[in-house]
Amino acid sequence: MELLLIRHGQSEADLLGVHEGKADFPLTELGQRQAKKMAHYVTQFFPPDLIVTSPLIRAKHTALLLQNSVGCELLEENDLKEYDNGVLAGLTKEAAAIQYPLPKNGRPFHIPIQEGESELEFRFRAERIFHKIMSDYHHCNRIAIVSHGGLISNLLKAFLKLPNTHEFAFPTGDTGIHLLGIKETVRVVKFLNRQEHLL
């Protein structure tokens, strides 16, 4: 089985300088062009049998453009949403720093942000959806997972069986693609954050 982890294209939040997270901003015109280029590239080189997407509009729109190109089934999974950043969602970074400043030594890993989730809960959510996809769709040869930067980073940690710490992060650019392979007990990272389709 292969897993294609794909981040959505540029969203309006990227231009507004706000905390996005669970806030549901649409793709920009550039983001739509990025997603179409990604869809063409994936269709040509790594066509999936199934697409599973976050329901947030920026990811779902990206996934729909891929589905239109590939023609396979598309499913939504709530657990593929971005980090639930609670009271910060949609706030400008300047306003958030004033209204909800971080504790002096940062927020502990197990403590949730107000009206949101903790980093530990976020990691466990990624573990849960990773194992669900592996279990429910094991019959597929290749699955495309369209999601968000933070969730994708945690999916990679789940794939690599890394510990629950702040020490590792895997950035993903707009419509960046990671390709992972699983054969019996062997897990292979084939490539990370590929964006050659945008060149």
Sequence and secondary structure as in RCSB ss.txt:
>XXXX:A:sequence
MELLLIRHGQSEADLLGVHEGKADFPLTELGQRQAKKMAHYVTQFFPPDLIVTSPLIRAKHTALLLQNSVGCELL
EENDLKEYDNGVLAGLTKEAAAIQYPLPKNGRPFHIPIQEGESELEFRFRAERIFHKIMSDYHHCNRIAIVSHGG
LISNLLKAFLKLPNTHEFAFPTGDTGIHLLGIKETVRVVKFLNRQEHLL
>XXXX:A:secstr
 EEEEEE   BHHHHHTB  TT    B HHHHHHHHHHHHHHHHH   SEEEE SSHHHHHHHHHHHHHH  EEE
E GGGS    GGGTT BHHHHHHHS   TT   TTS  TTS  HHHHHHHHHHHHHHHHHHTTT SEEEEEE HH
HHHHHHHHHHT  SSSS      TT EEEEEEETTEEEEEEEEE GGG 
